């Protein structure tokens, strides 16, 4: 179980304490701890939060699938937006469930992914199919070029145009042009909206 909030871990322990077939074998508060625990023991499933300090959820899931492909990941998140769920599933998660789900639903999801199945709540699956903010079935940020995606990630990490230009070996003017293109493609009009979009879609580096 990986979650940086002690109160969430305590609540999950309480829920699982009532189930004879499920038990928490280890806990982690960030991505580094998740990898350390996996190196030290054997587990049937990872129940993982999306937002943990110093952790990029997409990169962590990809790393987990590379190092421990036999251990399925069930993402347990406060984000009920379909683009976030879609990114986690594409990265390799076996399932996605929101933290406001009924405990019975959570237990069913755990059992399903632990036995090789996949799980996503019906309402999220519907959003992913019928989302209004997609074109040709893709979230807006998937329409960005590779360089534009790099710029978006750095902007979301709080870096300014000069820092981005230096890191990507661009002129400040070119970096600024990329930022303008990103904002146009994502249909945002301010830095605050851009940052909000990046956080919602788990795009920060």
C-alpha positions as semicolon CSV with decimal commas, in nm:
position;residue;x (nm);y (nm);z (nm)
1;X;0,000;0,000;0,000
2;X;0,158;0,327;-0,113
3;X;0,012;0,657;0,006
4;X;0,180;0,957;0,169
5;X;-0,120;1,028;0,397
6;X;-0,114;0,833;0,724
7;X;-0,488;0,880;0,772
8;X;-0,557;0,713;0,437
9;X;-0,330;0,420;0,521
10;X;-0,502;0,384;0,858
11;X;-0,843;0,379;0,691
12;X;-0,730;0,116;0,442
13;X;-0,587;-0,098;0,720
14;X;-0,924;-0,081;0,895
15;X;-1,110;-0,187;0,579
16;X;-0,874;-0,475;0,504
17;X;-0,875;-0,594;0,865
18;X;-1,226;-0,730;0,802
19;X;-1,125;-0,944;0,504
20;X;-0,977;-1,291;0,562
21;X;-0,832;-1,315;0,208
22;X;-0,662;-0,974;0,194
23;X;-0,386;-0,828;0,410
24;X;-0,144;-0,536;0,392
25;X;0,206;-0,682;0,371
26;X;0,394;-0,351;0,360
27;X;0,341;0,026;0,343
28;X;0,521;0,305;0,159
29;X;0,490;0,683;0,152
30;X;0,665;0,759;-0,179
31;X;0,802;0,599;-0,493
32;X;1,149;0,528;-0,353
33;X;0,995;0,336;-0,063
34;X;0,774;0,139;-0,302
35;X;1,078;0,017;-0,495
36;X;1,266;-0,061;-0,172
37;X;0,976;-0,268;-0,034
38;X;0,946;-0,462;-0,359
39;X;1,315;-0,547;-0,354
40;X;1,278;-0,680;0,000
41;X;0,969;-0,897;-0,036
42;X;0,707;-1,061;-0,255
43;X;0,362;-0,911;-0,310
44;X;0,044;-0,997;-0,498
45;X;-0,071;-0,643;-0,579
46;X;0,033;-0,280;-0,527
47;X;-0,237;-0,033;-0,416
48;X;-0,087;0,303;-0,510
49;X;-0,182;0,668;-0,479
50;X;-0,122;0,899;-0,776
51;X;0,011;1,203;-0,589
52;X;0,304;1,135;-0,355
53;X;0,597;1,367;-0,278
54;X;0,891;1,335;-0,516
55;X;0,702;1,079;-0,722
56;X;0,588;1,093;-1,084
57;X;0,314;0,831;-1,094
58;X;0,350;0,750;-1,464
59;X;0,727;0,701;-1,438
60;X;0,686;0,492;-1,122
61;X;0,429;0,261;-1,281
62;X;0,650;0,218;-1,589
63;X;0,945;0,138;-1,362
64;X;0,739;-0,112;-1,164
65;X;0,624;-0,288;-1,480
66;X;0,984;-0,305;-1,598
67;X;1,128;-0,444;-1,272
68;X;0,828;-0,637;-1,136
69;X;0,599;-0,721;-1,430
70;X;0,431;-0,997;-1,230
71;X;0,296;-0,754;-0,964
72;X;-0,018;-0,568;-1,082
73;X;-0,073;-0,205;-0,983
74;X;-0,414;-0,076;-0,873
75;X;-0,413;0,304;-0,866
76;X;-0,612;0,452;-0,576
77;X;-0,660;0,822;-0,645
78;X;-0,855;1,132;-0,547
79;X;-0,860;1,230;-0,917
80;X;-1,186;1,134;-1,083
81;X;-1,087;1,272;-1,425
82;X;-1,070;1,026;-1,712
83;X;-0,745;1,170;-1,862
84;X;-0,561;1,090;-1,537
85;X;-0,699;0,736;-1,531
86;X;-0,611;0,692;-1,897
87;X;-0,247;0,793;-1,839
88;X;-0,212;0,551;-1,549
89;X;-0,360;0,262;-1,748
90;X;-0,143;0,338;-2,051
91;X;0,163;0,341;-1,826
92;X;0,081;-0,015;-1,723
93;X;-0,156;0,000;-1,425
94;X;-0,398;-0,294;-1,407
95;X;-0,674;-0,084;-1,257
96;X;-0,786;0,259;-1,139
97;X;-1,027;0,341;-0,858
98;X;-1,109;0,670;-0,686
99;X;-1,078;0,728;-0,313
100;X;-1,447;0,812;-0,279
101;X;-1,543;0,463;-0,397
102;X;-1,736;0,233;-0,166
103;X;-1,510;-0,004;0,033
104;X;-1,690;-0,301;-0,125
105;X;-1,590;-0,167;-0,466
106;X;-1,229;-0,125;-0,356
107;X;-1,212;-0,482;-0,227
108;X;-1,361;-0,612;-0,552
109;X;-1,103;-0,414;-0,750
110;X;-0,816;-0,548;-0,538
111;X;-0,929;-0,906;-0,579
112;X;-0,973;-0,867;-0,952
113;X;-0,631;-0,719;-1,029
114;X;-0,458;-0,952;-0,782
115;X;-0,587;-1,249;-0,983
116;X;-0,475;-1,111;-1,319
117;X;-0,780;-0,906;-1,413
118;X;-0,822;-0,538;-1,493
119;X;-1,051;-0,287;-1,325
120;X;-1,191;0,059;-1,384
121;X;-1,513;0,207;-1,248
122;X;-1,799;0,223;-1,497
123;X;-1,835;0,601;-1,471
124;X;-1,466;0,656;-1,548
125;X;-1,477;0,413;-1,838
126;X;-1,773;0,608;-1,978
127;X;-1,582;0,936;-1,945
128;X;-1,285;0,787;-2,129
129;X;-1,505;0,681;-2,419
130;X;-1,724;0,991;-2,442
131;X;-1,493;1,267;-2,314
132;X;-1,573;1,607;-2,466
133;X;-1,217;1,737;-2,434
134;X;-1,064;1,487;-2,673
135;X;-1,010;1,491;-3,045
136;X;-0,994;1,158;-3,230
137;X;-1,011;0,993;-2,886
138;X;-0,698;1,166;-2,755
139;X;-0,654;1,417;-2,467
140;X;-0,536;1,755;-2,589
141;X;-0,181;1,711;-2,454
142;X;-0,136;1,399;-2,667
143;X;-0,157;1,627;-2,970
144;X;0,163;1,804;-2,865
145;X;0,493;1,737;-3,041
146;X;0,775;1,575;-2,844
147;X;0,946;1,912;-2,791
148;X;0,619;2,079;-2,688
149;X;0,561;1,800;-2,436
150;X;0,908;1,860;-2,291
151;X;0,835;2,230;-2,256
152;X;0,500;2,159;-2,091
153;X;0,661;1,924;-1,839
154;X;0,924;2,184;-1,747
155;X;0,666;2,462;-1,719
156;X;0,457;2,240;-1,492
157;X;0,767;2,183;-1,277
158;X;0,780;2,559;-1,217
159;X;1,069;2,644;-1,448
160;X;1,083;2,976;-1,629
161;X;1,151;3,040;-1,997
162;X;1,525;3,109;-1,943
163;X;1,569;2,785;-1,745
164;X;1,380;2,587;-2,009
165;X;1,583;2,742;-2,289
166;X;1,906;2,653;-2,110
167;X;1,799;2,296;-2,030
168;X;1,672;2,222;-2,381
169;X;1,951;2,422;-2,550
170;X;1,712;2,663;-2,715
171;X;1,709;3,039;-2,743
172;X;1,471;3,212;-2,497
173;X;1,268;3,333;-2,796
174;X;1,227;2,977;-2,930
175;X;1,133;2,847;-2,585
176;X;0,874;3,123;-2,556
177;X;0,733;3,028;-2,896
178;X;0,696;2,666;-2,783
179;X;0,514;2,784;-2,471
180;X;0,272;2,984;-2,685
181;X;0,204;2,681;-2,906
182;X;0,145;2,462;-2,601
183;X;-0,106;2,707;-2,456
184;X;-0,288;2,731;-2,787
185;X;-0,313;2,353;-2,828
186;X;-0,426;2,300;-2,469
187;X;-0,677;2,587;-2,500
188;X;-0,551;2,766;-2,189
189;X;-0,502;3,140;-2,156
190;X;-0,282;3,184;-1,850
191;X;0,007;3,025;-1,661
192;X;-0,235;2,930;-1,382
193;X;-0,463;2,744;-1,626
194;X;-0,161;2,574;-1,782
195;X;-0,033;2,459;-1,442
196;X;-0,381;2,337;-1,344
197;X;-0,407;2,134;-1,665
198;X;-0,064;1,978;-1,605
199;X;-0,147;1,882;-1,245
200;X;-0,488;1,740;-1,340
201;X;-0,332;1,524;-1,612
202;X;-0,022;1,429;-1,410
203;X;0,218;1,589;-1,656
204;X;0,465;1,757;-1,419
205;X;0,820;1,623;-1,417
